[in-house]
Amino acid sequence: MLNKVIEFVQTHELLQPRDRVLVAVSGGVDSMVLLHVFCALRETFKLTLCVAHLDHELRETSAADAGFVKAAAQRLGLSFTGRAEAVALHARQTKQSLEAAAREVRRAFLREAALAERCGAIALGHHANDQAETFLLNLVRGAGPQGLAGMRPHNGLFIRPLLACSRQEIEEYAARAGIEYRQDPSNRDLRFSRNRIRWQVLPVLQQLNPNLIETLGKDQALLGQYADYVRAQAQRALHQILTKQRDQLVCVDRPGFCKLPLALRSAIVRLVFEQLTGSQRRLSFVHVQAALAQAQSGNSGKTIEFPQSLIMRVSGDLLRFQRRSDRLSSPNTPLRVPGVTHWQDWAFAATVAPKAKSAFLPSGRRKQDRLSVQLDWGTIEPPLVIRSRQSGDRIDPLGLNGRKKIQDIFVDAKVPRDHRDGVPIIEDQRGIVWVVGYCQSKRNKLTSSTRKVLTVDAKSLNDANKME
């Protein structure tokens, strides 16, 4: 088995001479064999090895497992990094399954440990059986070619040197080498989807094909090649039709998108989802198909809901992909007067000047620019703040009779639902003075009695440097 691992490592260029490698060790047979394999490779590749263990606090024996791994690292003369995390609590707080929450917490811990130990690679103990299980899990969940290709030998910091080996080969290696390991009873818990695949589904399929693990591995390798090619083409196509991008928003040209081959359109939806959420996990075929149908229809009245608070909406000739948290998490921001203030993807330049030096217009606007407003400074009760809409917001709009809900203003102006939380609202201590781009308060209009004028200019963040 050791020669098979060396060949796999060299074929996929997983290690370079003098690498510092963090070996993730749970204490089970897979990771303990991984650790001993790396010790065998240490001299060949001139490696520096460090051991990392995360206690998920899911079993009474978890602390003992941590102690077992630490003792093994000490016997081998390796540095050890350990931590305990309440994974069950994290799962409840994030509304994830235990499996997903454990993976998320574990990945974060390993990245932090690798940074602290100055390691350029993190070795994981996944093997060929894990790969087959991943294929079947993703097949059931509705993953595309990228998901069906399974785990890659090399993915960022993470490397998987045992992917060429079966579980049986690993267990036989452990027996021959006398490697001690811990038994995890949760590996038999059929509440977990992977365990049901492992103990109930795979044995039945192997009756049809005894070489199923090897067969699926070859199929996944081919799928990976095709998926990598389509992904590269999708990235090029996305670059050509991209109109706007920031941390939580991607806009693409809808006509350009719809002209692309179906395979590229599907790949672009998955690629954008990954860019905005960090991975393609939880994105299903159904989600992708709904997005494609909506883009083709051009219907702006419907929002496509993706997992992880991502939405897609048609807006004229644009497809807007946006995380809701981008809008809802923005805090109230004090408006600097005078000065420049940033809020979300906006920048506001505020000045106060005597009325005689201002271009007075009864409408309170200059040059009919909806992103610039003039207000009677004498009617303002500082401090002013910029914020998103709130339930029950109202304003006395200049030019209209009576008080009006901000919600009704947005409906009348046909502002898409997913845009509304991003419309800046400026208020003083008495109430709203300006709904940026839509209306200002009658209370703050310029009159013959106005002595000082507050001028506020709004621009996109990308153009904010022109205002400073």
CORPEDA-V641756 format. One record per residue. N is the residue number from 1. NEAR is the number of other ideal C-beta (glycine too) atoms within 10 Angstrom. Layout:
{{N	NEAR} {N	NEAR}}
//
This chain:
{{1	17} {2	13} {3	7} {4	13} {5	23} {6	17} {7	11} {8	17} {9	19} {10	11} {11	10} {12	16} {13	10} {14	20} {15	23} {16	11} {17	8} {18	10} {19	17} {20	14} {21	23} {22	28} {23	26} {24	22} {25	28} {26	23} {27	25} {28	17} {29	21} {30	23} {31	24} {32	23} {33	25} {34	26} {35	25} {36	19} {37	25} {38	22} {39	15} {40	13} {41	19} {42	15} {43	8} {44	11} {45	18} {46	12} {47	20} {48	16} {49	22} {50	20} {51	24} {52	26} {53	25} {54	25} {55	22} {56	21} {57	15} {58	16} {59	13} {60	7} {61	14} {62	19} {63	12} {64	13} {65	21} {66	21} {67	14} {68	19} {69	26} {70	17} {71	11} {72	21} {73	22} {74	12} {75	8} {76	15} {77	8} {78	18} {79	13} {80	18} {81	20} {82	17} {83	14} {84	14} {85	18} {86	15} {87	23} {88	14} {89	11} {90	18} {91	19} {92	12} {93	10} {94	12} {95	8} {96	17} {97	13} {98	18} {99	16} {100	15} {101	22} {102	20} {103	15} {104	18} {105	19} {106	19} {107	17} {108	13} {109	20} {110	21} {111	16} {112	13} {113	22} {114	22} {115	11} {116	12} {117	19} {118	10} {119	23} {120	15} {121	20} {122	23} {123	29} {124	23} {125	24} {126	22} {127	24} {128	21} {129	21} {130	21} {131	23} {132	27} {133	22} {134	21} {135	22} {136	21} {137	18} {138	18} {139	12} {140	11} {141	14} {142	14} {143	22} {144	21} {145	20} {146	22} {147	22} {148	19} {149	23} {150	26} {151	17} {152	18} {153	20} {154	14} {155	11} {156	9} {157	16} {158	20} {159	23} {160	23} {161	28} {162	29} {163	24} {164	20} {165	25} {166	18} {167	17} {168	12} {169	18} {170	24} {171	15} {172	14} {173	19} {174	17} {175	10} {176	9} {177	14} {178	7} {179	17} {180	10} {181	21} {182	16} {183	11} {184	17} {185	8} {186	13} {187	12} {188	11} {189	13} {190	10} {191	10} {192	15} {193	16} {194	15} {195	16} {196	16} {197	19} {198	20} {199	13} {200	10} {201	16} {202	18} {203	10} {204	8} {205	16} {206	13} {207	9} {208	7} {209	11} {210	10} {211	10} {212	17} {213	21} {214	13} {215	13} {216	24} {217	19} {218	10} {219	15} {220	22} {221	15} {222	11} {223	19} {224	18} {225	12} {226	14} {227	21} {228	14} {229	11} {230	20} {231	18} {232	11} {233	16} {234	22} {235	12} {236	10} {237	21} {238	20} {239	8} {240	10} {241	18} {242	15} {243	14} {244	13} {245	15} {246	14} {247	10} {248	19} {249	18} {250	24} {251	18} {252	23} {253	15} {254	21} {255	11} {256	15} {257	21} {258	15} {259	12} {260	18} {261	11} {262	8} {263	14} {264	19} {265	20} {266	20} {267	25} {268	28} {269	28} {270	24} {271	20} {272	23} {273	25} {274	15} {275	13} {276	21} {277	18} {278	10} {279	12} {280	19} {281	18} {282	15} {283	25} {284	16} {285	13} {286	9} {287	20} {288	22} {289	13} {290	17} {291	23} {292	18} {293	12} {294	19} {295	21} {296	13} {297	12} {298	13} {299	11} {300	14} {301	9} {302	13} {303	16} {304	20} {305	12} {306	23} {307	13} {308	15} {309	15} {310	22} {311	15} {312	23} {313	20} {314	21} {315	13} {316	10} {317	13} {318	16} {319	27} {320	21} {321	23} {322	23} {323	19} {324	15} {325	12} {326	20} {327	19} {328	11} {329	12} {330	17} {331	9} {332	12} {333	18} {334	13} {335	22} {336	14} {337	18} {338	11} {339	12} {340	16} {341	22} {342	13} {343	23} {344	21} {345	17} {346	20} {347	21} {348	26} {349	19} {350	19} {351	13} {352	14} {353	14} {354	11} {355	18} {356	8} {357	9} {358	18} {359	9} {360	15} {361	12} {362	10} {363	13} {364	22} {365	16} {366	15} {367	7} {368	8} {369	11} {370	11} {371	15} {372	17} {373	26} {374	24} {375	27} {376	20} {377	20} {378	14} {379	18} {380	19} {381	11} {382	12} {383	12} {384	23} {385	17} {386	24} {387	16} {388	19} {389	20} {390	11} {391	7} {392	8} {393	19} {394	15} {395	24} {396	18} {397	19} {398	19} {399	10} {400	12} {401	8} {402	8} {403	11} {404	16} {405	14} {406	22} {407	15} {408	10} {409	21} {410	19} {411	12} {412	10} {413	13} {414	7} {415	16} {416	16} {417	12} {418	18} {419	14} {420	17} {421	16} {422	20} {423	20} {424	23} {425	20} {426	25} {427	22} {428	21} {429	10} {430	12} {431	15} {432	23} {433	24} {434	26} {435	23} {436	20} {437	14} {438	17} {439	22} {440	25} {441	23} {442	16} {443	17} {444	25} {445	18} {446	22} {447	11} {448	7} {449	9} {450	19} {451	10} {452	15} {453	22} {454	27} {455	19} {456	23} {457	16} {458	24} {459	17} {460	12} {461	13} {462	11} {463	9} {464	18} {465	10} {466	9} {467	12} {468	8}}
//
